Amino acid sequence: MIISPSLLAADSGKYASEIKEVEKAGLKYLHIDVMDGHFVPNLSFGPNILKGIRKKSKMIFDTHLMIEKPSDFTEAFIKAGADIITVHIETSDDIDMVYNICRKNNKGFGIAISPDTPLKNLNKYLNMIDILLIMGIQPGFGGQKFIPEVFQRIKEIAKIKKDANAKYLISVDGGVNEGNSAEIALSGADILVAGSAIFGRTDREEAIKSLLYGSKIN
């Protein structure tokens, strides 16, 4: 099981030390939510933030673009230090263009899907992706409660993956905590994205252990 702490929940005044703590605890992935105030009603990180923290960490920067025109910014985020670019199926932008930019730069490519979007919309992309990000909440704000119906969506995606003998990782983002990490993992998730469940606690190592214990992973 991969635990990917969400930088959105970290203390913005000390990103370097916040990242260092979770990296020291053994985590390899860092989830970076990019919001533009249009695709979702909130603002967050730009490429300049990635460039700054890239110098401080060797973690895999899984960069989740919740923006209207991801194709306009994919190259900039890659140059700034992104290792994986994940875009929403709901965007009206050219997803194939984002995919081609990622492959040209030897970077990972992912698709994210919101809770209300039919899973059938993913079909044409399943052979292209490295990560399938299933949103456990409505995208745009941290701290929301996990939507229970998403457990079934994870199971359905896991079955699709198994039937197709696909290799993509199933990531779940939004409302993940020690109380539901077990069921999320058992439903078929490979990656747990957790924000306040990690950065909202003083003892980061204990928070990570609680997520792993909850997901029955030793």
N, C-alpha and C positions, 0 to 999 in steps of 0.2 A: 504494500500500500504506500502510495506517495502522498505526503502531506505538503500542500503548497500554500504558505501563508499569504494572505492578501494585503498588499502594501497600503491599500486604502484605509485600513483600520489602524495603521501604525501612527506614531507621534510624528507629525510632519516637521517638527522642529529638530528631530534627531534621526533622520532616516538611516544614516550610516551606522549608528550604533544599534538601531532596531534590527537592521538586516544582519549585522554581525552576530547578534544574539541568536537568531534562528539558524544562521549558517553554522555557528559554533555548536548548536544542538544537533547538527547532523542533517539538516534539511537541504535538499538539492535544488528545489524549485522555488521561484518567487512569482506570485501572481500579481500582475500589474494592470489595474483597471483604468482604461483611458476613456474619458467621457467628454463630449463636446458641447453639452447644453442644448443639443438639437435632437439627436437620435434618442437620448435620454435626458431628463430634466436636471442635469447636474454637470459640474465641471470637475476635472481632476488633473491628470498628469499630461505634460507635453514631452516631446523628444528630449528637451533640455534636462528634465529630471532624470530620465533614463541615462543620459550621457554622464550626469554627475554621479549617480550611484553605481554605474557600470565599473567605475574605477575602484570601487570599494568592495566588490563582490565577484565571486566566481560562480554564483548560482545561475541556474537556467532561468532566464527572464521570459516567462510565459506572458505575453502582452496581449491583453484582451481589448480589442478596439470596439467600443460601443459608440461609434461615430457614424455620421451620415455618409461620408465619402472616404472609406478606408483605403481605397486605391490611391488617393492623393497623398496619403501619409505613410503608407507601408514602408517605402524606401527610407524615409526619414527616421522611422523608429528602428529599422534594421541597422542603419548607420549609427544610431545612438546606442545600440547594444542589445536589441531584442533578439532572442534565440528562436522564439516561436511567435507567430502572428495568428491570432484567432479573431475571426470576424463573424458577425451575426447573419444568419440565414435571412433575417427580416430586412436587411438593408436593400435598397433599390440600386445599389452600386454594382459594379462588375466584379463578382466574386472570382471568376476565372482569372481576371487580371491580377488580383491579389495573390492568388495561387501561383501564377507564373512568376511574379516578382520574388516570392518566397523561394521557389525552386531555383531560380536564376542565382540567388544569393546563398543557396544551400542552407536555408532556414526551414524550420518546421512550419506547418500550416494547419490551422484548426478552424472548425465551424462551431459557433455557439447557437443554441436554440432556446427561446423563451418559453415559459410554461404554457402559454395559450396557442402556440404554433403547432400545427399538425406534424407529426413525425415523418409523414410521407414526403414532406417538402425537402427532406434531407437526401432522398434516394439518389439523385444524380451526383452527389458529392462524396458518397461513402467510400469510393475507391481513391479519393484524392487526399483524404485527411490523415493527419497524425494524431490529432486530438479532437474528440467530440465533447464539447462543453455543454452540459445540461444545466440550465438555470433552475435553481430551487426556489427562487423568488422572482418578482418582476424586476428587471434590470434597472439600475440607476441610483440606488441608495443601499448602503450597508445597514446592518442591524435588523433587517426584516426577519420574520419567522418563516421557516421552511414550509413550503406548501405540500401537504401530505400526499396529494395526487401524483407528485413527481416520483415517488417511489416506484409506481407502476411504469412510468415512462422510462426509468432507468432499466427496469427489468426487460422492457420491450426492446430497448436499444441493445442490451446485452445479448438478447436472443438473436437479433438481427446480425450482430457482430459474429456470434458463434456460427450461425447458419452460413454466413458468407466466408467464414475462416479469415476474417479481417484482422488487421494488426493495430488499428487505432486504439488509443487509450480513452477510456470514458472518464471524464472529469465532471465533478459536481460542484457548483458554486452558488453560495447564497443560503444563509441560515444553517450552515453546517456547524454542529457542536458535539460535545461528548455524549449528549443525550440521544442523538440520532445517527451518529457516525457508524454504529454497528449495522443498522438497517440499511443505510446507504451503501456500505461496503458489501453486505450480503445480497443486495439487489443487483450488484454487478459493477460498481464503480472501481476505477483504478487509481484515481486522484481525488483527494478531498481538499477543496479550496476552503480555507478557514480564515476569517478576518478577526473579529472581536473575540472569538474563541481562543485565539493565540495572543494577539497584540493587546487584547483587553484585560489580560491577566498579568500579574507582576512576575510570576515564575513561568517563564516561557517553556522551559524544559518540562515542567510538570504539566503544563497545558497540552503540549505535544503528546506526552505519554497518555494523558487522559483521552485524547482523540484516538490514539492507537489502541488503547485498552478497550475503549468503547467499540471500536471496529473489530475487536478480537484478533488484532495483529500483534504478535510478540516482537 
